[in-house]
Amino acid sequence: MATKYVLLYESADDVMTKAPAHFEAHSARGQKFHERGVMVAYGPFGDPQEQGSMAIFTARDAAEEFAREDPFVVNGVVSRWEVREWDEAFLP
């Protein structure tokens, strides 16, 4: 079993109007964390307005670092975030 860290985002009320303006910077930040090897995957749930989004990290500090300066957080696309420890049951 391997421990991962799930970053959960709760969307702001007007996520669909705010997100496009900050998507490029948000995506570039995600790519950098992925290239560093600390972000496994990320993306929205089926209805981002109601369900938000998530990302999976290999370390809690990386998840918190990503969220603190993510353009989606800084610019109010995300209203709240939290990091949860997750025990991955199946390994590749």
N, C-alpha and C positions, 0 to 999 in steps of 0.2 A: 504494500500500500504506500502511496506517495502523497504527501500533503501539498495541496495547491491552495491558492487564495483567489476567491471570487469577488470581484468588484461589481457591486450592483448599483445601477443608476435609476433614480426615479425621475421621470421627465417633468419639466415645467409645463404649466398649462398650455403654453403656446409653442411647444416644441417644434411643431411642423413648420411654423413660420420663422423661428429663430435658427434652427439647425442648419439650413442651407448656407447661410452666411459664414458659418464657422466650421463647416464640414471639412474643407481642405486642410486647415490647420490641425483639426482633431485627427484626421486620417494620417497626416504626416507624423504626428506625435505617436500614434499607434504603431506605425511602421518602424520608427526608431526603437521603440521598446521591444518590438518583435525581433528586430535585427540584433539587439543586445541579448536576446535569448531569454528574456524575463516575462514576455507576454506570449501566451500560448495561442489564444484566440479571443476575438471580441465581436460584438454586434448586437443589434436590437432584437427584441422579441417580436412576435408577429404584429402586434399593434404597439408601437413605441410610446404612443400617447398614454395608453392605459397600462402597459406592462413594462415599460422602460427598456433597459438593456443591461448587458453584463460583459465582463471580460475575465479571463482566467490568467493568473500569474503564478510564477514559480516561487515568489517571495512576497511577504506582506509589505515590506518597505517599498518594493517596486510598485505594487498596486496603489499604495498611498501616495507615492511620488507622482505617479501618472495622474491620479485624480486631482491632487492639489493644484496642478497647473494646466490641466486639460482645458482647452478653449471652450468646450461645452460647459464645464463647471464655472470657469471664470466669467463667461458671458451669459449665464443664466439659462442655458438650454436644459441643464440638469438642476433640479430643485434640491435633491438630497442624494448622498451616496454613502455606502458602507462597504466594508470588507469583511468577508466571512471565510473562516478556515474550512477547507473541504478536503476530505480524505478520498482520493481517487482510488477506486476499487480495482480497476483493470489497467494494467500497464501494457504499453505497446510491445 
